[in-house]
C-alpha cells in the first residue's frame, strides 16, 4: 500500500502530520475514524437507519466496532436523550442473564434481597445493545422474542407484566443463519432481529484508514497514559498498513498500547518496537520514483490496484468496484500497465491472487468467488 512517506521511512512523524484534515467526515458526529469509501458508506447507512424505531442487526468480525455503530445509531436517533445500555452475552454467566435483562423480584432466588429492574426497564425509551446475541441460551431467546413481539416482560419471580419501549440493536461475530440451520438459534427470533441490517467493515477492507486510526489512538494514549506517545516512523506506519489485522481495530489498539508502554521517555514508535509479530512484516525497498508526470501517474495506478487487490483477497469484481471501475475496465487497465516496465509487478500481483484470467481462458472464472466477506 502506498502511504505517501516512502521517500523517508526513518523520519519520525508527528501524529498531527497523519491527520492534518481531521479524522474523517464522520469522526465528529458518529465517532467513525477514516476516509475510506467503506467508512463513508457506513456513515451514510447509520444516518439513514437512525431515525427508525426498528431493530437493527450489526454484522461484522470481532473488533470492528459494532458497539460504536450501535452508539452512533442511538446518538442520531430521536431517542438520543434517553439511555443507551449495552449487554454482552459472552461476559455474563447464563444463570445471571435473565435477571440482568429482565430484572427480578425480591426473594426470587438466593441473594435477591430486593426488587430490581433489568436493563430493558432501565433503557425504557432508549436503546439496548445486545452484543454477542448468538451466545444467548434457549430460555433467554424465548423471553427476548416475547419482548420484541409484544413489548412486555415479567421480572424473574414476578407475575406482573410490564410494558417497555426499547429499540434493540443486536450483534454477533457468529453466523446466525448457520446457527439457525443447526437448531442452535431460534428462527423466529432471527427474523425479528433482522429487520434492518448494517455491516461493519473489517480493517482489511479499509487499510487506507490505518494512518488516521494510528493518529487517533496515539493521541488518546498520549492524553490518558503516555504524553510522549506522539511519534511514529514512516516505516512502522507502513508495516501497520500492510498487516492483515485479524482482530481488526481492537487488535490495532492493543498493539499500539503495548508498543507505547515499551517505549522509554521521548521514544518514537519504530518497526522494531511494534512487537515480534509486526516486526516480522516485510517492508519492501522503495523503487526510484519516476520523475515525469506520466510515469508518476502510472505508478500511482499500480499502487492503487495492488492495494485494492490485497484488500479484497484478489477478488477482481470487488477490487474494481472499490476503484470505481467495471471488472472489465480493471482487466484492461492491468493489461495496459503490464506492458510498461514501471508497472510489470501489477500484472504479477494480479496473477498470483488469481484476480485475472490468463489470455485465452474464460475471463469470468473468478466470478464464482463471493463478493462479500
PyMOL commands that set and color helices and strands:
alter all, ss='L'
color gray80, all
select helices_A, chain A and resi 6-8+15-18+27-30+37-50+66-75+89-91+94-102+119-122+133-135+138-150+176-181+187-193+203-224+234-242+248-261+272-274+276-279+293-311+316-323+327-338+341-352+365-368
alter helices_A, ss='H'
color red, helices_A
select strands_A, chain A and resi 12-14+56-59+84-88+127-131+152-154+161-163+167-172+196-199+231-233
alter strands_A, ss='S'
color yellow, strands_A
deselect
rebuild
show_as cartoon
